[in-house]
């Protein structure tokens, strides 16, 4: 008898500890901002009802875990949600979204926190932090990955490769699957297997009315079309089914590093070589000046997923650029390559970027690229070219909401500095540099865009915009999901 009472008391105490993030705030009102920008007070009883219906934590300002949860990777972003829900499953997401709808709260969705412009958090609204909602299961016979909405790319790579399977999955393993896959999804296998979103077979979406819908070619096909390129405009994706493809674990990696003095020649080489490469080859080019390095570098990374001998033959063309500072050509575990862009202290550097798509290297572009770049003392200034084309470009423009099938490259100008430095001088420099390059671009990657692009969302979706408005009106008529490349339902 005493043992039974002891167990009951332990369970009750354990439950109280599990719920303590919200119990500490029980009886407290919450001050928030609605989607019209109006200040409002949410009654304590409504907050308590929300918390009581969740299995995962509800975090409020003042809770121990609140400050960590509200943060995204870019340390220049400092926003304060009125409430943070950390769902343990789909039911929690449904309840959180319904609460946001009832109180007209703008809703931010945080997966990996990689949004450079801070779209994963919000001032005064509701943040849905999916960091507790991560799981990957592989159906080997069907070659399908079942991925929970908060999962990171590295987990999907890891589980799929254990079965000799793979799909396009970005270039940094701690990126959130949801933000990448719904916005586009460039990666080292994109030219062979298409964008990440081209491999979405189905998505489970909690739309603004709090209902869960399966979106696929057969079920809610309009929503299926929209989430493949429309980001979080239509709801919270709680689960994905991805098409997987057979691939051996080792691929041929070709890294070539040249002195910065070779930049003009390297750009001319890349402009000629990359668009004509086979689909099995992905070539990314990075150049610029790391912090405290006024010498600079030019770096080519090649990933070849075809026959080794054919890849080595292709890499021989780099001899035309002369002897590199460093060269690595070796069969390499693909998962190791996928982790090579990770960083251990992601909030140690403040960042800002501008980007746009190129259909070709047009006359004058190389001159303006080379003439404008300069070292920045303690800051880093870099340009990144991510190759597109191949299978990405063979998908019809209107097959998904993502319209940029014409692109051969995604061009990005980035700057980084210590978080304790003033941000404006660094942002002003990169914006001035980008103004010279922007006229060569056509459209931009919404995953990387910021509020400077807000007036261009409609033009950027191009011929797909009118259809996106229709889908938005159906699934989010009050625009609570607006922290994205937003499509207004009005």
N, C-alpha and C positions, 0 to 999 in steps of 0.2 A: 504493500500500500504506500509506504513512504517512497519507495522507488518510483512508483507511478506518478506521485505528486511531484517528485523531483524532476522527472522527465517533462511533465506538463509545464512546470515553471521554467525549465530550460528552453522549451520550445517558444513559450511566450516571450521570454527575454530575447531569444534569437530573432523572433519576428520584429520586436521593437527595434533591435539594432539594425536589421535590414531596412526598416522603414525610417530610420532616424534622419536621413537627409531631409525628409519633409516634415517629420514630427517636430523638429526643432522650430519650424516656422508655423506650426498649427495655430489657428486663430488669428493669423496675420493677414491683412489685406495685401494685395499686390498692385503696384502702380505700373501701368503699361501704356503703350502708345498703339492706337489702332491703325488700320490701313489708310485712314484719311489724315493721319498725323495728329489726331486729337488725343489728349491725355485722358485716361480713364482709370478707375479703381475697380479691381476685380475683388469681389467679396471673399472673405476668408472661407466661407462655407463652400463656395464654388471651387476654390483651390484645394480644400480638404477632400471634396468629392472627387476631383481629378486624381489626387494622390492615392486615395483609397481604391481606385479602379485600376491602378497600375501595378505590375509586378516589378518593373524597373524603377529606379529612383526618379523623383521629381526634385530638381535643384532650384533653389531660390537664392537671390543675393544674400550673402552672409553665411550660406552653407559652406562647409569646408571644401567640398569638391567643386563648387560653382566656378571659381576662377580658372581652374584647370580646364573644365569642360567648355567654357565659353571661348577659349583661345583657339585660334587657327595657327598655321605654321608661320605666316608672315607676322613678325612682331610689331609691325607698324599698325596693325589692325587691333583696335582696342574698343570693342563693342560690348554692351551689357544687355543681354536678353532679360525680359521680365521673368521668364520661366524657362527652364531647360528640362526636357524629358529625355531620359536615356532608356529607350525601349529594350525590353528583353525578348520581344517577339512582335508579331504582326498586330495582335490585339492592342498592345500599348500604342503602336503607331496610329491605329484607327481612333483610339480614344483621344490621343493628343491632337490629331487633325480636327476632330469634331469640336474639341474645346477651342481651337484656334478659330474655326468657322463661327462658333457661337459668339465669340468675343471680337471678331474681326481683327485678328492678330496676324500681321505678316509673319510667315513661317520660314525659317532658315533650316536647311538640311545639311548636317555635317557628317561626312563619312571619314575621309582621311584628312580633311582640313587643308588641302593643297590649294584651294582657290587663292590666287595671288591677290585678288581684290577683296577677299574676305566675305564671299557670298555664303560661307557656311555658318555665319553668325549674324546677329541682328541687334540693333538698339531698340529696346522696349517691346519687342515681339516675343515669339516662341521659337526656341531652338530645339530641333529634334536631333539629338546627338546619337548616331547609330553605332557608336564604338563598342557597345555591349551586344550587338546583334550581328555576329560574324560566324559564318560556317560555309564550308565548301564540300560538296559531295559529287563524286564523279560516277556517272553511269557509263561504264566502259563499253558495254555492248551497243549502246545507242550513240556513243561518242558525244555525250552531253554533260556539261558542268552545271550543277545546281548551286547557285551562289546567293547567300543572304545579302541583304541590301547594304550592310555596313562593312562588308569584307574588303580586304586590301588585295591588291593585284598579286603580291608575292604569294599569298595563300593559294590563289587560283593556279598560278604557275606551278607551285610546288606539288599540289595534288594531281594536276593533270599530267605533269611530266613523269610521275610515278607509274603511269599507265602508257607511256609513250605517246601522249597526246598533248596538244597545245592549241591556243588561239591567240590572236593579237591582244596584247595586254600592256600597253604603255611602255615607259622606259625607266620608271622609278618604282620599286616594289612596294613602298609604303603609301602609294597613291590609292585613294578610295575607288573601288570599282564603279560605284553609282555615278559619281560626277563625270568620270572619264567616259563610261560607256554610253551615257545618255547624251553627252555633248559631241562625241566623235570617236576618239580613241585611236590616235596614231601610235605606232609601235614598230618594233624591229621586224615584224612579220607582216606588216600591213600591205606591202606590195604583192605578197603571195596570197594572203588570206583575207584581205580587206580590212576596213576599220573594225574596231571592237564592236561598234553598233551594227555592223553588217553581219555579225555573228550572233546577234540576239535572236533566239528562236521564240522566246516568250518573256514577258515581264509581269510580275505581280505588282499592281499599283494601287496605293491608297489615294484616291482622288479627294478633292476638297470637301465633299459631303461625308467623308469618313468611311466610305464603302471601299471594300477591296475588290478589285477587278483584275481578271487575267487578260492581258493584252497579247494577242498573237495574230497570225494571218487569218485564223478562224474566229477568234473571240475579240470583240471590240477592235477591229482592224484599224479604225481611225486613231485610237489611242496608241496602238502598236506603231503606227506610222509616226505619230508625234513624238513619242519618247525616244525614238531613234534620231536624235539631233536637236530636240527641243529642250534638253536638259530637264530641270525640275519644274518646268512650266505647268505640268499637268498633275503633279502629285509626288508622293514619296514612293520610290520603287523599293519594295521590301524583298524582292527576290528576282533573280534572273535565271534563264536557261540559255547557255551559250553553246553554239556548235563548236566541237573540237575537231582537230585534224591530226592525223598520224605524223609524227616527226621524231627522228632520232634525237637523243638528248644532247649530243654534241653537234655544234655548228662551227663553221670556219669563221674565226674572228680575225679581222685585219685592222689593226690600229697603226696609224701613221702620223707622227708629230713632226712639224716643220717649223723653222724659225719664222717669226712674224714678217720678216722681209719677203717671204715667199707668198704673201697673202694675195696679191693681184694674180699671180700665176695660178695659185690654188683655186681661186674663184673661177677663173677661166676654164680650168680643167674640170671642176665640178659641174659647171654649166653645160659642158659638152658631154661628159662621161655619164653623169647620173641619169638623165632622162632616157638614155638609150640602153641602160643596164637591164638585164633579165629580171623577171619578177622575184627571183630567189635572192636578189641582192638588195639590201637596205644600206644606204650611205648617208650618214649624218655628218655635218661639218660644223665645228665650233671653233671660234677664234676670238682673241681679245687679250685682256690684261687682268690677271688675278690681282688681289690686293697686294700692294707693295712691289709689284713686278712691272717695271717699265719696258721690259724686253718683249713681252707678249709671246704668243704661240699660235699655231694653226694645227688643228687636230681633226683628222678624218677617222670615223669609226665605221667599219664595214662589217655587216653580218650577212653571211652567205649560208642559206639553208639547202643548197643543192649538193651535187657531187663535189667532193673535196678537190679533185684535180681540176675541175672546171673553175672553181673559185680561185684557186691559186693562180691559174692562168690569167684570170681577170685582174687580179691584184698586181700583176707584172706591169700594168699600165701606169702605176704610180712612179715607176722609174723615170718617167718623163719630167717629174718635178725635182729630180736630183736626189741626193742622199738625205734621208730624214734624220732628225735628231734622235728619234727612237722609232723602232718598228717592231710590231708583234704580229706574226701570222701563225696561228695555231688553232687546232681543233679545241674547242672550249665548251664546257658545260653551259647550256643556254641559261639555266637558272642563275649561274654565277654572273653572266653578262647582265641579266635583268637586275641584279642587285648592285651593279657597278656604279650606278648613278645615285645611290642612296647616300644620305648624309646623317651622321650620328647626332648632331645637335641642330635640328632643323630650325630652331628659333634664334640661332646665334647670329644670323645675318638678316638685315632688313632688305627687301627686294622690291623692284618695280620693273615691269616689262611692257613693251609694246610689240604688236605682231600683226602680220597680215599674210595672205596667200599670194604666191607668185605662180603664174602660168608659164613663165619663161624668164630667163635673164635678158632683159631688154637693153638696148644701147644706153649707156650712161649709168646704169645701176651699179656696175662694179666700181666705176669712178667715184660715185657718191658714197658707196660703202667704205671704200678705202680712205677717202679724203676726210670723212667725218669722224672716224674712230680714233680715240686717243687714250693714253693711260690716265688713270685718275688718282694717283697717289695711293691713299689708303683704301680706296674703293675698288670694286671689280667692274669692268665694262666688257661685255661679251656679246657676240652675235651667235645665234644658233640657227642652222638650216636643217629642218627635218624633211626628209624626202617623202613625197607622196607618189602619185601615179600608179602604174601597174593595175592590180585588181581593184584598187580604190577608185580609179578613174573609169572603170568599165561598168559601174553601177549607174543606172539612169538617174538623172538629177532629181526627179520627182518620186523615186522609189522610197525614199526616206525623207524626213524633214531636213536632213543635212544636205545642202545644195552644192557644196564646193568640190564637185567631182572633177572639175577642170584643173585643179591645183596640181602643180608639180612639186612645189615646196611650200612649207610653212616657215616663214622668216620671222625671227624673234630677236629683238634688241633688249638686253637685260642689264640691270645695274644693281649692285649690292653694296651695302655699307653697314658699319657697326650700328646697332640699334640705339646707342646713346648719341649719335650724331643727328643733326637736323636733317629732315627728309627732303625739304623743298629744293635745296640746291641740286641734289642728285636727280630728283624727278625732273627738274627744269632742264638739266643737261640732256637726259635721255629723250625727253620730248622734243627738244630742239633737233637732236640728231635724227629722230624718227620722222620729223616733218619733211626732211629731204628724201626719205625712202618711201614714205606712204604713197606718193603718186604712182609708184611702180606696182603697187599691190591691188588686188581685186577681192574684197571681202576679207574677213578675219575669223579666227578660231574663237568661238564664243567661250570655250573653257578658260581661255587666257585673257579675255577682255575685261575692261573695267568700266566705271561709270562715265568715262570720257566717251565711250562708244554708245551710250544709252540712246542718243538721238538717231542712231544708225541701225538699231535692231531690225526694223522692218526691211530696210534696204539689204541688210546682210543676209536675211533669209530668202531674199530674191523672189523667184517665182513661186516659192512654197509658202510665202507669208499669208496669203488669203486663206489657204486651207488651215494653217496653224491657228488663225483667229477663230475659225469655226470649231476646231478641236478645243481650244481654250474656253470658249463660251459653254461648251458642253460639260467640261470636267472641272473648270475653276472659274465660274462666272463672276465671282467677287475678287478674283486676283489675290488670294492670300499667298499664293506661290509666286512672288514677284521678285525674289532675290536671285536673279538669274538674267540671262539674255531675254528680257521680259517681252512677252506678247500680251498686249492689253486686250481684254475681251470687249472693250468699248468700241 
